[in-house]
Amino acid sequence: MHASVRLLRRLSSSSSSRSVRRLPFHPSPLLPPHPLPLQDLRTRTRALPPHLSGRRFSTISCASTPSLRLGECGALGTPAIPEVEKSEGEEEVDSVAARHDTDAFAAVELALDSVVKVFTVSSGPNYFLPWQNKSQRESMGSGFVISGRRIVTNAHVVADHTFVLVRKHGSPTKYKAEVQAVGHECDLALLTVESEEFWEGMNSLDLGDIPFLQEAVAVVGYPQGGDNISVTKGVVSRVEPTQYAHGATQLMAIQIDAAINPGNSGGPAIMGDKVAGVAFQNLSGAENIGYIIPVPIINRFISGVEESGKYSGFCSLGISCQATENIQIRECFGMRPEMTGVLVSRINPLSDAYKVLKKDDILLEFDGVPIANDGTVPFRNRERITFDHLVSMKKPEETSVIKVLRDGKEHELTVTLRPLQPLVPVHQFDKLPSYYIFAGFVFIPLTQPYLHEFGEDWYNTSPRRLCERALRELPKKAGQQLVILSQVLMDDINVGYERLAELQVKKVNGVEVENLKHLCSIVEGCTEENLRFDLDDERVIVLKFQNAKLATSRILKRHRIPSAMSNDLFDEQGSNGETEASGTN
């Protein structure tokens, strides 16, 4: 890989190596459907495909000078650093500035009884052999205590965990922790510790506000290079939606110039006496460019867990948009000179927007906030941010009012927002993969983690057709999966079919396959002599059903596979005669 490539890294340290995987990035609604090759981004475990990778957060404009404090998006507040001579409010402004001037020594004192070291033992699944896990690995990260006897850390610190321990500063004892909730999209997790001894002398940290540019922050944690607590100091460089490397999503993040290293993940960035964010990744190849998760994202995650008892996800409008910066496209769609907005190009059929919006609508406003021709909305004084940030801050099932221009007429429409799942899952942390084996044919739902198994350069080395479908296609109905034949476990029953692996299964006995459970039920319920599978490229597999069913048992036994199907399918199909390795020869 080219020496000048910059790498975006998650920051948990690991005592064992882990293969690098690339994660695709969910582009902003304004990105074109086929982006040009950009600079390559990578996490410590995953990276982006070349055509989607790079500084996807590069829709950035140069940071403007912030002179107003903001409470929420688009809201203006009191000048933090007035450009004119101070008068009556001079003392108040000075006190605000002093309150937010972070002193590293004060941050240490504040953090000593709040920041903990997190030790994780994890084991991820093998997607080529979905009935078994990969070897166990150990990693370390940081976390901090908040109210309610909870510990905040990063999702990637505890991803695929089998055992979690925490240790507080100055203590030789490690305490068992339980993962209460994980949000992989926002890279956040909540831990709980039952031991009363652990909580003795521990203090909780309060969450603060979004800092201004150039405000000082101190990052506290347990990075590599030592065992004791570490503090690095820096200033805020920019605030904008950024690629979250772990979850392959784009949410608001804060860029800082403090040194952030592996092991810092989950540690707080302290501003004054409050938390301004959670350290989670850096940009390798650049000097002192780190990122912290801002308080609005943390609050959104925590409130969702408190309300529903589990992670509820971040909302999506379910549309792809195109900028209307060219005057000709604006005139073509009847936009008056004073109008601004973006062109709706694609709509997810599973979204509520699919019922009210139409292709070629011009989206003018979201909840009363005007959308510019480049898709941005006012954020703070002379700062702008993409309008999908407003969408992501809404709670599931909340409604929003959008104004559109359709056929030259303006309409105000109401849409319900909710998290939307892609047709091909971007990640599958903390869960076992689904699979179904029949006559040596291994059927699985297509996921991006499966494609990652093809190596670091998976975008170029994985099956091209499957890769394109994973990145481009939208679901047509709820529960839909792309089921593929991942491999063929050789046996007399399937000789001659071994080259048909890595193809999508379209039909079974003439019935279109909706998902893996559907395929499993069709096969298990077959009453005909022959069983026919229709694949991509018009390829066909035909088996004698009874012979194939008997062959399944001996194939499982030969390959030491415990079950012909994953547990999620077994729960549904167990009563229908699932074949297991312990069956007849």
Disulfide bonds with the S-S distance in Angstrom:
none
